[in-house]
Amino acid sequence: MNNKKALTSIIFATFLAISFNLQAHTSDHHHNEKGASQLSSGVPEMHHTTGTVTQVDASRGQIIIHHPPIESLEWEEMTMPFPIVDKTMLNGIKVGDKVKLDLTMPDDVATISKIEVVKD
Ligand SMILES: [Cu+2]
């Protein structure tokens, strides 16, 4: 058996499993239309939450955050990836940091417009 090949397929299978999870999670949110329907004319929809950073890749602008329930979106507590308006906002943010988030909803995708580390 070719070890290198076996390792490659394990990595690939793991990658597939992860992408599937993220996709399932995203469509969860998209089935909840309630939050999106609160749009009022002219005022960008904004939501606020706190959370704990579980994964961050500042150079690629990727962050995964465990957030408590967000009432204004009717979202349950969960761990999920968030896109970010400006990836330089992730500089200095580390795994384990407690953060405060401002979220906007372009195309119904919760996107971080502001992130701030909070001390506890
Ligand atoms: Cu979520």
Boltz pocket constraint, residues with backbone or C-beta under 6 A from the ligand:
constraints:
  - pocket:
      binder: B
      contacts: [[A, 67], [A, 75], [A, 76], [A, 77], [A, 78], [A, 79], [A, 80]]
      max_distance: 6.0
